[in-house]
Structure formats: structure tokens, C-alpha cells
Amino acid sequence: MKIALIGYGKMGKAIEEIALRKGHTINLKITSANAGELTRENLQLCDVAIEFTNPHSAVRNIMACLDAGVPVISGSTGWLDKMEKVKNYCTEKNGTFLYASNFSIGVNIFFEINKRLAALMAVHKEYDVTVEEIHHTEKKDAPSGTAISIAEQILDHSITKNKWINEAATEAAQLSIISKRIDPAPGTHSVKYSSAIDDIEIIHTAHNRSGFATGAVMAATYVSVRKGIFTMQDVLDIS
């Protein structure tokens, strides 16, 4: 598989390492220094694009891939208010697109556990629920995209909570996401249900970026031969 890496920071480098180890090739690397090389011609030399940049360039990068007819997966966060625009554009172009707030296989299994636990706990109003995420100090966005996904899954089932906030909750209807930035943490996410009687807590702790990179390469392989809009649930065959 010939891969275009759009974004070559720590995540891009980790993806490159995993991809090369699995026998793939990196045909195009795009950074802020050579952004002008993100052309239709260069993209069409690749089978798939993996996009990990920032909220300011993600949508433009994704649409460039769709314009070139190249399947694209994205893990960039902070731009999801434009998700419907991107999905509509993908459909219009008969393209292929996959977004994930987190590509880790472990995190996506954690998501499923979180949804199931939220459904079970919804009727037990004596428990209050909070979300916490810990990342390294270079992470620019807070809360993390993963924490937002976790919170929204809880809100989908909650009877008492109707919105998340990135601080300690002051109202019963608020779901608190506490963000901490501590080096060298690559990512820890936890959900805690607390009552006067007991606590129930689920935690996912990443030890390094390999899990995210492995999942991204798996997702890229999946979309490289498909048309449409996909999620990691499709990649992992989670119904």
C-alpha cells in the first residue's frame, strides 16, 4: 500500500514506523514546510492518505484528498463542527473517508464498554459520573477528542446529564471532563461513577503511540479498497 502522510509530527512518525514495518511505502510526506506539495498529482501516486494535522488545515487537507479521488482517514481534532460538510462532500465526490477521535484498538473497545456501562447506569441516579483525561503538555486541545467521544456516549444514555463542560461541574445536569497535562503521558482516559456506597471506574491507559499508529494503518488498509464513509467500528467489525 502506498501511503500519503499528511502531518509528520510525533503521530505521523509513529505511523510511518508501523507502516514500513508492515511492508507499506510512504510515497508522500506533507508538513507545514512543504504544504504546497499536497497536489492532486502527488496524491494520486498514493493508495490512501492518513491525515493528522490541526483544526486549521484538516478540512482543507481532507477535501484535497477527496478531490483527488484518494481514500483518506483523519485523526485531527477540533474541527468537528464541519463534519457534516466533509461527509456531504465525500458523498458528492463518491469518495472514501474515515474519521476517528482515536484509532487505538484498545480505546475503541473501551468506547463500547463505556456505552454499555452508561446504558446500565442511566437508571441509577444516585451515581454521579465524571470523565478525566491526561495527556502530555504538548497536546494543544483540551479536552481531547477521545474524551469528548466518551462524554457524548455517556450523554446519549444519561437521564440526568445534558451537556459536558471542561471543568468541575457546578450543576447536576453538567458532565465534567477534567483535563490534565502531565509529561510524558501519551494518553489516559477514565470514567468514574461515584455514590455514597461505592465507585465504579473504567480506565484506558496508553503506554506509547504504537497503539494509535497500528490502528491508523489498519484503518487505512480497510478504506483503501472501499467507497463510502466509515468509522473504527466498521474496521473492527463492532456492531
Secondary structure as the mmCIF struct_conf table of DSSP 4:
data_model
#
loop_
_struct_conf.conf_type_id
_struct_conf.id
_struct_conf.beg_label_comp_id
_struct_conf.beg_label_asym_id
_struct_conf.beg_label_seq_id
_struct_conf.end_label_comp_id
_struct_conf.end_label_asym_id
_struct_conf.end_label_seq_id
STRN STRN1 LYS A 2 ILE A 6
BEND BEND1 GLY A 9 GLY A 9
HELX_RH_AL_P HELX_RH_AL_P1 LYS A 10 ARG A 21
TURN_TY1_P TURN_TY1_P1 LYS A 22 GLY A 23
STRN STRN2 THR A 25 ILE A 30
HELX_RH_3T_P HELX_RH_3T_P1 SER A 32 GLU A 37
HELX_RH_AL_P HELX_RH_AL_P2 ARG A 40 LEU A 43
TURN_TY1_P TURN_TY1_P2 GLN A 44 LEU A 45
BEND BEND2 ASP A 47 ASP A 47
STRN STRN3 VAL A 48 GLU A 51
TURN_TY1_P TURN_TY1_P3 PRO A 55 SER A 57
HELX_RH_AL_P HELX_RH_AL_P3 ALA A 58 ASP A 67
TURN_TY1_P TURN_TY1_P4 ALA A 68 GLY A 69
STRN STRN4 VAL A 72 SER A 74
BEND BEND3 GLY A 78 GLY A 78
HELX_RH_3T_P HELX_RH_3T_P2 LEU A 80 LYS A 82
HELX_RH_AL_P HELX_RH_AL_P4 MET A 83 GLU A 92
TURN_TY1_P TURN_TY1_P5 LYS A 93 ASN A 94
STRN STRN5 THR A 96 TYR A 99
BEND BEND4 SER A 101 SER A 101
HELX_RH_AL_P HELX_RH_AL_P5 ILE A 105 MET A 121
TURN_TY1_P TURN_TY1_P6 ALA A 122 VAL A 123
TURN_TY1_P TURN_TY1_P7 LYS A 125 GLU A 126
STRN STRN6 ASP A 128 HIS A 135
TURN_TY1_P TURN_TY1_P8 THR A 137 GLU A 138
BEND BEND5 ASP A 141 PRO A 143
HELX_RH_AL_P HELX_RH_AL_P6 GLY A 145 HIS A 157
BEND BEND6 ILE A 159 THR A 160
STRN STRN7 LYS A 163 ILE A 165
BEND BEND7 ASN A 166 GLU A 167
BEND BEND8 THR A 170 GLU A 171
TURN_TY1_P TURN_TY1_P9 ALA A 172 ALA A 173
STRN STRN8 GLN A 174 ARG A 181
TURN_TY1_P TURN_TY1_P10 ASP A 183 PRO A 184
STRN STRN9 THR A 188 SER A 194
BEND BEND9 ALA A 196 ILE A 197
STRN STRN10 ASP A 199 THR A 205
BEND BEND10 HIS A 207 ARG A 209
HELX_RH_AL_P HELX_RH_AL_P7 SER A 210 VAL A 223
TURN_TY1_P TURN_TY1_P11 SER A 224 VAL A 225
STRN STRN11 GLY A 228 PHE A 230
HELX_RH_AL_P HELX_RH_AL_P8 MET A 232 VAL A 235
TURN_TY1_P TURN_TY1_P12 LEU A 236 ASP A 237
#
